[in-house]
Amino acid sequence: MLIALLSSAACAQIPPNDSAPVRVVIRFQQATPGAEADVLARLAEVSGAGVRFAAAVSDREYAYLLTCPAADPACQRAIAALGSWTRIERIAVDDIKRIRP
């Protein structure tokens, strides 16, 4: 039982960093080369925020980092702008749980 308690304490969630980039998962309407420079440039143009490729989920779905803090209202506007772009089927903030080492 003590081991279980120690294990759960080690896996406690670290509070989010309010100045860290926001990770979003975007699903496009069609297959899209999500890591290509022109796609990243268009995402930045639509959102008004810096956009970095993070990971591929499929040929239509990718994770990106928006270089704006989650607490910034401009970041919420950037996410809303991306959500209204017709090439995007859906966008969601990816709440990553950070595990303590």
N, CA, C and O atoms as a MOPAC input file, in Angstrom:
PM7 MOZYME 1SCF
protein

 N      0.82600 1    -1.19400 1     0.00000 1
 C      0.00000 1     0.00000 1     0.00000 1
 C      0.86900 1     1.25600 1     0.00000 1
 O      0.56700 1     2.22800 1    -0.69200 1
 N      1.95100 1     1.22800 1     0.78200 1
 C      2.85900 1     2.37200 1     0.81400 1
 C      3.44600 1     2.63500 1    -0.56600 1
 O      3.60200 1     3.78800 1    -0.96800 1
 N      3.77300 1     1.56300 1    -1.29600 1
 C      4.32100 1     1.71200 1    -2.64200 1
 C      3.30200 1     2.39100 1    -3.55100 1
 O      3.66700 1     3.25200 1    -4.35100 1
 N      2.05200 1     2.02200 1    -3.44000 1
 C      1.00500 1     2.63400 1    -4.25900 1
 C      0.87700 1     4.11500 1    -3.95000 1
 O      0.72000 1     4.92700 1    -4.86200 1
 N      0.94000 1     4.47300 1    -2.68300 1
 C      0.85800 1     5.89000 1    -2.31200 1
 C      2.04900 1     6.67400 1    -2.83600 1
 O      1.88700 1     7.79200 1    -3.32500 1
 N      3.23500 1     6.10500 1    -2.74100 1
 C      4.42700 1     6.77600 1    -3.24600 1
 C      4.36900 1     6.91400 1    -4.75900 1
 O      4.76700 1     7.94200 1    -5.30600 1
 N      3.88000 1     5.89300 1    -5.43300 1
 C      3.76600 1     5.94200 1    -6.89100 1
 C      2.79200 1     7.01700 1    -7.33100 1
 O      3.05900 1     7.74900 1    -8.28400 1
 N      1.66300 1     7.11600 1    -6.64300 1
 C      0.68500 1     8.13300 1    -7.03900 1
 C      1.21100 1     9.53900 1    -6.76600 1
 O      0.89500 1    10.47000 1    -7.50800 1
 N      1.99900 1     9.70300 1    -5.72700 1
 C      2.58300 1    11.01300 1    -5.44900 1
 C      3.59700 1    11.39000 1    -6.52100 1
 O      3.70300 1    12.55900 1    -6.89400 1
 N      4.34000 1    10.41300 1    -7.01600 1
 C      5.33700 1    10.68300 1    -8.04600 1
 C      4.68500 1    11.06300 1    -9.37100 1
 O      5.30200 1    11.75300 1   -10.18200 1
 N      3.45800 1    10.62900 1    -9.60400 1
 C      2.75600 1    10.91700 1   -10.85300 1
 C      1.80700 1    12.10300 1   -10.72400 1
 O      0.96800 1    12.32400 1   -11.59700 1
 N      1.93300 1    12.85900 1    -9.65300 1
 C      1.04900 1    14.01400 1    -9.46900 1
 C      1.22700 1    14.98900 1   -10.61900 1
 O      2.32000 1    15.14700 1   -11.16200 1
 N      0.15100 1    15.62600 1   -10.96700 1
 C      0.19600 1    16.56700 1   -12.08100 1
 C      0.88500 1    17.85600 1   -11.65700 1
 O      0.59100 1    18.41800 1   -10.60200 1
 N      1.80400 1    18.31300 1   -12.49600 1
 C      2.49600 1    19.56700 1   -12.25900 1
 C      1.59600 1    20.68200 1   -12.76700 1
 O      1.03500 1    20.55300 1   -13.85500 1
 N      1.43600 1    21.76300 1   -12.02900 1
 C      0.58700 1    22.85600 1   -12.50300 1
 C      1.07500 1    23.39200 1   -13.84500 1
 O      2.28300 1    23.44900 1   -14.07500 1
 N      0.16900 1    23.78300 1   -14.73300 1
 C      0.58400 1    24.28900 1   -16.03100 1
 C      1.33100 1    25.60700 1   -15.90500 1
 O      1.10300 1    26.38700 1   -14.98100 1
 N      2.21300 1    25.83300 1   -16.84200 1
 C      2.97500 1    27.07300 1   -16.90500 1
 C      2.17400 1    28.04500 1   -17.75900 1
 O      1.98900 1    27.80200 1   -18.95200 1
 N      1.69300 1    29.14000 1   -17.17500 1
 C      0.83400 1    30.07600 1   -17.89700 1
 C      1.53800 1    30.77900 1   -19.04800 1
 O      0.87300 1    31.35200 1   -19.91100 1
 N      2.85600 1    30.74900 1   -19.08200 1
 C      3.56700 1    31.40400 1   -20.17500 1
 C      4.01500 1    30.41100 1   -21.25100 1
 O      4.60900 1    30.80600 1   -22.25500 1
 N      3.73300 1    29.13600 1   -21.04300 1
 C      4.12700 1    28.10700 1   -22.00500 1
 C      3.23000 1    28.15600 1   -23.23600 1
 O      2.07300 1    28.56800 1   -23.14200 1
 N      3.75200 1    27.73900 1   -24.39300 1
 C      2.90800 1    27.68700 1   -25.58900 1
 C      1.72300 1    26.74500 1   -25.37800 1
 O      1.79000 1    25.80700 1   -24.58400 1
 N      0.65700 1    27.01000 1   -26.09400 1
 C     -0.54000 1    26.17400 1   -26.01700 1
 C     -0.44500 1    25.11100 1   -27.09800 1
 O     -0.18300 1    25.42200 1   -28.25900 1
 N     -0.65700 1    23.86600 1   -26.72100 1
 C     -0.64700 1    22.76600 1   -27.69000 1
 C     -2.08100 1    22.51400 1   -28.13200 1
 O     -2.97500 1    22.32800 1   -27.30700 1
 N     -2.28600 1    22.51200 1   -29.44700 1
 C     -3.60400 1    22.23600 1   -30.00300 1
 C     -3.49900 1    21.07000 1   -30.97600 1
 O     -2.45200 1    20.83800 1   -31.58000 1
 N     -4.59900 1    20.34300 1   -31.11600 1
 C     -4.69200 1    19.28000 1   -32.10500 1
 C     -5.69700 1    19.75000 1   -33.14500 1
 O     -6.83700 1    20.08600 1   -32.82400 1
 N     -5.25300 1    19.76800 1   -34.39400 1
 C     -6.08300 1    20.23200 1   -35.49800 1
 C     -6.36100 1    19.07000 1   -36.44000 1
 O     -5.45300 1    18.34400 1   -36.84400 1
 N     -7.63600 1    18.90900 1   -36.77900 1
 C     -8.03900 1    17.91700 1   -37.78400 1
 C     -8.51400 1    18.69300 1   -39.00900 1
 O     -9.47000 1    19.46500 1   -38.93800 1
 N     -7.83300 1    18.47800 1   -40.12800 1
 C     -8.16900 1    19.14800 1   -41.37500 1
 C     -9.29100 1    18.40300 1   -42.10200 1
 O     -9.50300 1    17.21400 1   -41.86500 1
 N    -10.00000 1    19.09300 1   -42.97600 1
 C    -11.07400 1    18.49800 1   -43.77500 1
 C    -10.53400 1    17.41500 1   -44.70700 1
 O    -11.20200 1    16.40800 1   -44.94300 1
 N     -9.32900 1    17.61800 1   -45.23700 1
 C     -8.71200 1    16.69000 1   -46.18400 1
 C     -7.29100 1    16.38100 1   -45.75100 1
 O     -6.73000 1    17.05800 1   -44.89000 1
 N     -6.71300 1    15.34700 1   -46.35800 1
 C     -5.31100 1    15.03900 1   -46.09100 1
 C     -4.48200 1    16.28900 1   -46.36900 1
 O     -4.63600 1    16.93400 1   -47.40600 1
 N     -3.61400 1    16.61500 1   -45.43700 1
 C     -2.84100 1    17.85700 1   -45.48700 1
 C     -1.42400 1    17.56900 1   -45.02100 1
 O     -1.24100 1    16.85200 1   -44.03800 1
 N     -0.40400 1    18.11500 1   -45.70600 1
 C      0.97300 1    17.94000 1   -45.23900 1
 C      1.24000 1    18.90500 1   -44.07900 1
 O      1.82400 1    19.97100 1   -44.27500 1
 N      0.81800 1    18.53300 1   -42.89600 1
 C      0.77600 1    19.42000 1   -41.73000 1
 C      2.07300 1    20.04600 1   -41.28000 1
 O      2.05000 1    21.07400 1   -40.60300 1
 N      3.21100 1    19.46100 1   -41.63300 1
 C      4.49300 1    19.99900 1   -41.18100 1
 C      5.14800 1    20.90400 1   -42.22000 1
 O      6.20300 1    21.48100 1   -41.95600 1
 N      4.54500 1    21.03700 1   -43.38800 1
 C      5.16800 1    21.82300 1   -44.45400 1
 C      5.08100 1    23.32100 1   -44.17500 1
 O      4.13300 1    23.80400 1   -43.55700 1
 N      6.09500 1    24.03700 1   -44.64600 1
 C      6.23100 1    25.46700 1   -44.36500 1
 C      5.01900 1    26.27300 1   -44.80300 1
 O      4.61100 1    27.19200 1   -44.09400 1
 N      4.42800 1    25.95200 1   -45.96000 1
 C      3.28400 1    26.74000 1   -46.42300 1
 C      2.05600 1    26.53400 1   -45.54500 1
 O      1.27200 1    27.46200 1   -45.35100 1
 N      1.88200 1    25.32900 1   -45.01300 1
 C      0.76400 1    25.05800 1   -44.10300 1
 C      0.98700 1    25.80300 1   -42.78900 1
 O      0.06200 1    26.42100 1   -42.26300 1
 N      2.20500 1    25.74700 1   -42.25700 1
 C      2.51500 1    26.45800 1   -41.01800 1
 C      2.33500 1    27.96700 1   -41.18800 1
 O      1.81700 1    28.64000 1   -40.29700 1
 N      2.76600 1    28.49000 1   -42.33400 1
 C      2.60800 1    29.92200 1   -42.59600 1
 C      1.13400 1    30.31000 1   -42.66500 1
 O      0.74700 1    31.36200 1   -42.15800 1
 N      0.32000 1    29.48000 1   -43.28000 1
 C     -1.11200 1    29.78000 1   -43.38300 1
 C     -1.78800 1    29.69100 1   -42.01700 1
 O     -2.65800 1    30.50400 1   -41.70500 1
 N     -1.39700 1    28.71200 1   -41.20000 1
 C     -1.94500 1    28.60900 1   -39.84100 1
 C     -1.58200 1    29.85600 1   -39.03100 1
 O     -2.41500 1    30.38100 1   -38.29200 1
 N     -0.35200 1    30.32600 1   -39.16700 1
 C      0.08200 1    31.53200 1   -38.45700 1
 C     -0.68900 1    32.75400 1   -38.95100 1
 O     -1.07600 1    33.61400 1   -38.16000 1
 N     -0.90800 1    32.82400 1   -40.25600 1
 C     -1.65100 1    33.94800 1   -40.83300 1
 C     -3.09300 1    33.97500 1   -40.33500 1
 O     -3.60000 1    35.02800 1   -39.94500 1
 N     -3.75100 1    32.82200 1   -40.34800 1
 C     -5.14700 1    32.73200 1   -39.91000 1
 C     -5.27100 1    33.03600 1   -38.42300 1
 O     -6.18500 1    33.74800 1   -38.00600 1
 N     -4.34900 1    32.49700 1   -37.62000 1
 C     -4.44800 1    32.62500 1   -36.16000 1
 C     -3.91000 1    33.94800 1   -35.63000 1
 O     -4.38400 1    34.44800 1   -34.61000 1
 N     -2.93400 1    34.51000 1   -36.31100 1
 C     -2.27100 1    35.70200 1   -35.79300 1
 C     -1.26000 1    35.36800 1   -34.70600 1
 O     -0.77900 1    36.26300 1   -34.01200 1
 N     -0.93600 1    34.09800 1   -34.55400 1
 C      0.02800 1    33.64500 1   -33.54100 1
 C      1.13100 1    32.85400 1   -34.22600 1
 O      0.96300 1    32.37500 1   -35.34700 1
 N      2.24500 1    32.72300 1   -33.55200 1
 C      3.28800 1    31.83700 1   -34.05300 1
 C      2.81200 1    30.40200 1   -33.94400 1
 O      2.13700 1    30.04600 1   -32.97900 1
 N      3.15300 1    29.57500 1   -34.92000 1
 C      2.71700 1    28.17900 1   -34.93500 1
 C      3.92300 1    27.30200 1   -35.22000 1
 O      4.66500 1    27.53600 1   -36.17300 1
 N      4.11200 1    26.28200 1   -34.37500 1
 C      5.17300 1    25.29400 1   -34.58800 1
 C      4.54700 1    23.91000 1   -34.66400 1
 O      3.63700 1    23.58400 1   -33.90200 1
 N      5.04400 1    23.10000 1   -35.59100 1
 C      4.60400 1    21.71800 1   -35.71900 1
 C      5.10000 1    20.93400 1   -34.50900 1
 O      6.24400 1    21.10200 1   -34.08800 1
 N      4.24400 1    20.07500 1   -33.94400 1
 C      4.64500 1    19.26000 1   -32.79300 1
 C      4.65400 1    17.77000 1   -33.11800 1
 O      5.62000 1    17.07400 1   -32.80300 1
 N      3.57000 1    17.26700 1   -33.75500 1
 C      3.49400 1    15.82900 1   -34.02300 1
 C      2.37900 1    15.52700 1   -35.00800 1
 O      1.40700 1    16.27500 1   -35.11600 1
 N      2.53200 1    14.42600 1   -35.72300 1
 C      1.48600 1    13.95300 1   -36.62900 1
 C      0.66800 1    12.87100 1   -35.92500 1
 O      1.22100 1    11.98200 1   -35.27800 1
 N     -0.63500 1    12.95800 1   -36.06000 1
 C     -1.53000 1    11.93100 1   -35.53600 1
 C     -1.98400 1    11.05200 1   -36.69300 1
 O     -2.05100 1     9.82900 1   -36.56700 1
 N     -2.29700 1    11.68800 1   -37.82800 1
 C     -2.68900 1    10.98300 1   -39.05300 1
 C     -2.38900 1    11.90500 1   -40.22300 1
 O     -1.74900 1    12.94200 1   -40.04900 1
 N     -2.85300 1    11.53200 1   -41.42600 1
 C     -2.61200 1    12.39600 1   -42.57800 1
 C     -3.54200 1    13.61000 1   -42.59800 1
 O     -3.43000 1    14.47000 1   -43.47100 1
 N     -4.45900 1    13.67400 1   -41.63200 1
 C     -5.37500 1    14.81200 1   -41.51300 1
 C     -5.31200 1    15.50200 1   -40.16000 1
 O     -5.89100 1    16.57400 1   -39.98300 1
 N     -4.61800 1    14.90100 1   -39.20800 1
 C     -4.65100 1    15.42400 1   -37.83400 1
 C     -3.23400 1    15.59300 1   -37.28900 1
 O     -2.40200 1    14.69000 1   -37.37500 1
 N     -2.98200 1    16.79700 1   -36.71700 1
 C     -1.64800 1    17.15000 1   -36.24700 1
 C     -1.72400 1    17.93800 1   -34.94800 1
 O     -2.72200 1    18.59600 1   -34.65400 1
 N     -0.65000 1    17.85400 1   -34.18300 1
 C     -0.51200 1    18.68200 1   -32.98400 1
 C      0.42800 1    19.82900 1   -33.31900 1
 O      1.44700 1    19.64500 1   -33.98600 1
 N      0.06400 1    21.02400 1   -32.84000 1
 C      0.84900 1    22.23000 1   -33.05400 1
 C      1.00500 1    22.97000 1   -31.72700 1
 O      0.19200 1    22.81500 1   -30.81600 1
 N      2.05800 1    23.77200 1   -31.63800 1
 C      2.24900 1    24.66200 1   -30.50100 1
 C      1.97900 1    26.07600 1   -30.98300 1
 O      2.59000 1    26.54600 1   -31.94300 1
 N      1.05900 1    26.75000 1   -30.30500 1
 C      0.79700 1    28.15600 1   -30.57200 1
 C      1.64100 1    28.95000 1   -29.59300 1
 O      1.56000 1    28.73200 1   -28.38400 1
 N      2.44100 1    29.86000 1   -30.09900 1
 C      3.36400 1    30.59500 1   -29.23500 1
 C      2.66500 1    31.76900 1   -28.55500 1
 O      3.04200 1    32.93000 1   -28.71400 1
 N      1.65000 1    31.42500 1   -27.80400 1
 C      0.94300 1    32.39800 1   -26.98100 1
 C      0.54200 1    31.67800 1   -25.69600 1
 O      0.18500 1    30.50100 1   -25.73400 1
 N      0.59600 1    32.36800 1   -24.56700 1
 C      0.21600 1    31.72500 1   -23.30800 1
 C     -1.29100 1    31.50600 1   -23.22300 1
 O     -2.07400 1    32.32600 1   -23.70200 1
 N     -1.68300 1    30.41500 1   -22.62200 1
 C     -3.09600 1    30.05500 1   -22.51300 1
 C     -3.91500 1    31.13300 1   -21.81200 1
 O     -5.08500 1    31.32900 1   -22.13900 1
 N     -3.32200 1    31.82400 1   -20.86300 1
 C     -4.05400 1    32.84000 1   -20.10700 1
 C     -4.28400 1    34.11800 1   -20.91000 1
 O     -5.07300 1    34.96800 1   -20.49800 1
 N     -3.61500 1    34.26400 1   -22.03600 1
 C     -3.72500 1    35.46900 1   -22.86600 1
 C     -5.00900 1    35.41100 1   -23.70200 1
 O     -5.19900 1    34.45500 1   -24.45400 1
 N     -5.88500 1    36.39800 1   -23.59300 1
 C     -7.11100 1    36.40500 1   -24.40400 1
 C     -6.81700 1    36.35100 1   -25.90600 1
 O     -7.62700 1    35.83000 1   -26.67300 1
 N     -5.67500 1    36.88100 1   -26.33300 1
 C     -5.30700 1    36.81400 1   -27.75000 1
 C     -5.10900 1    35.37100 1   -28.19800 1
 O     -5.34700 1    35.04000 1   -29.35900 1
 N     -4.67800 1    34.52200 1   -27.28800 1
 C     -4.49100 1    33.11000 1   -27.61900 1
 C     -5.84600 1    32.44300 1   -27.84700 1
 O     -5.99500 1    31.62900 1   -28.75800 1
 N     -6.81000 1    32.78000 1   -27.03900 1
 C     -8.15500 1    32.23000 1   -27.23400 1
 C     -8.74400 1    32.70800 1   -28.56500 1
 O     -9.44500 1    31.95700 1   -29.24200 1
 N     -8.45700 1    33.95700 1   -28.93600 1
 C     -8.91300 1    34.46600 1   -30.23500 1
 C     -8.21300 1    33.72800 1   -31.37400 1
 O     -8.83200 1    33.45000 1   -32.40100 1
 N     -6.93600 1    33.41100 1   -31.20300 1
 C     -6.18900 1    32.67300 1   -32.22700 1
 C     -6.79300 1    31.28800 1   -32.43500 1
 O     -6.93600 1    30.83300 1   -33.56900 1
 N     -7.14700 1    30.62100 1   -31.34000 1
 C     -7.76000 1    29.28800 1   -31.42200 1
 C     -9.12600 1    29.39100 1   -32.10500 1
 O     -9.46400 1    28.56000 1   -32.94700 1
 N     -9.90300 1    30.40400 1   -31.74400 1
 C    -11.22300 1    30.60500 1   -32.36500 1
 C    -11.08000 1    30.89100 1   -33.85700 1
 O    -11.87100 1    30.39500 1   -34.65900 1
 N    -10.07500 1    31.69100 1   -34.23800 1
 C     -9.85900 1    32.00200 1   -35.65500 1
 C     -9.52300 1    30.73500 1   -36.43200 1
 O    -10.02800 1    30.52900 1   -37.53600 1
 N     -8.67800 1    29.89200 1   -35.86500 1
 C     -8.35200 1    28.63600 1   -36.53000 1
 C     -9.58900 1    27.75000 1   -36.64400 1
 O     -9.80300 1    27.10300 1   -37.66900 1
 N    -10.39500 1    27.72400 1   -35.59900 1
 C    -11.60800 1    26.91300 1   -35.60900 1
 C    -12.62000 1    27.34600 1   -36.65300 1
 O    -13.45300 1    26.54600 1   -37.08000 1
 N    -12.55900 1    28.61000 1   -37.07100 1
 C    -13.51200 1    29.09100 1   -38.06800 1
 C    -12.97500 1    28.97400 1   -39.49700 1
 O    -13.70000 1    29.25100 1   -40.45200 1
 N    -11.72300 1    28.57100 1   -39.65000 1
 C    -11.14900 1    28.41100 1   -40.99100 1
 C    -11.76900 1    27.18200 1   -41.64200 1
 O    -11.80800 1    26.11800 1   -41.02500 1
 N    -12.24600 1    27.30400 1   -42.85500 1
 C    -12.99200 1    26.22400 1   -43.50900 1
 C    -12.16000 1    24.97900 1   -43.78600 1
 O    -12.73300 1    23.90100 1   -43.94600 1
 N    -10.84300 1    25.07600 1   -43.84900 1
 C    -10.00200 1    23.88700 1   -44.07700 1
 C     -9.90300 1    23.00700 1   -42.83000 1
 O     -9.49000 1    21.85000 1   -42.91100 1
 N    -10.28500 1    23.56400 1   -41.67500 1
 C    -10.15600 1    22.82500 1   -40.41900 1
 C    -11.50400 1    22.24000 1   -40.01100 1
 O    -12.50400 1    22.95100 1   -39.91400 1
 N    -11.50800 1    20.93400 1   -39.77600 1
 C    -12.73000 1    20.24300 1   -39.32500 1
 C    -12.96700 1    20.48700 1   -37.84100 1
 O    -14.09100 1    20.74900 1   -37.41500 1
 N    -11.87600 1    20.39500 1   -37.04600 1
 C    -12.00100 1    20.67300 1   -35.60700 1
 C    -10.63100 1    21.01800 1   -35.03400 1
 O     -9.58700 1    20.65300 1   -35.57700 1
 N    -10.67900 1    21.72800 1   -33.92900 1
 C     -9.46900 1    22.08700 1   -33.20000 1
 C     -9.76800 1    21.92000 1   -31.71300 1
 O    -10.85200 1    22.26700 1   -31.24600 1
 N     -8.80500 1    21.39000 1   -30.98200 1
 C     -8.98500 1    21.20400 1   -29.54100 1
 C     -7.66900 1    21.49200 1   -28.84000 1
 O     -6.59700 1    21.16200 1   -29.34900 1
 N     -7.75600 1    22.10300 1   -27.67900 1
 C     -6.57300 1    22.29800 1   -26.84300 1
 C     -6.19500 1    20.93700 1   -26.27900 1
 O     -7.04100 1    20.21300 1   -25.75400 1
 N     -4.92700 1    20.59800 1   -26.39000 1
 C     -4.41700 1    19.32200 1   -25.91800 1
 C     -3.87200 1    19.51600 1   -24.51000 1
 O     -2.78300 1    20.06200 1   -24.33300 1
 N     -4.62300 1    19.07400 1   -23.51200 1
 C     -4.20400 1    19.20800 1   -22.10800 1
 C     -3.27700 1    18.05300 1   -21.75700 1
 O     -3.72500 1    16.96700 1   -21.39000 1
 N     -1.98700 1    18.30400 1   -21.87500 1
 C     -0.98200 1    17.26900 1   -21.59100 1
 C     -0.74100 1    17.22500 1   -20.09100 1
 O     -0.53100 1    18.25500 1   -19.45000 1
 N     -0.77300 1    16.03200 1   -19.55000 1
 C     -0.43900 1    15.87400 1   -18.13500 1
 C      1.07500 1    15.72600 1   -18.03400 1
 O      1.68000 1    14.87900 1   -18.69200 1
 N      1.66500 1    16.56100 1   -17.20400 1
 C      3.11500 1    16.51500 1   -17.02300 1
 C      3.40700 1    15.65900 1   -15.81400 1
 O      2.88000 1    15.89200 1   -14.72600 1
 N      4.24600 1    14.67200 1   -16.01400 1
 C      4.58800 1    13.73900 1   -14.95000 1
 C      5.91700 1    14.15400 1   -14.32600 1
 O      6.88700 1    14.44200 1   -15.02700 1
 N      5.94000 1    14.17800 1   -13.03300 1
 C      7.19200 1    14.50000 1   -12.33300 1
 C      8.15600 1    13.33200 1   -12.50300 1
 O      7.74900 1    12.17100 1   -12.48500 1
 N      9.45700 1    13.65800 1   -12.67200 1
 C     10.44100 1    12.58500 1   -12.81900 1
 C     10.63600 1    11.77200 1   -11.55600 1
 O     11.43600 1    10.83700 1   -11.54100 1

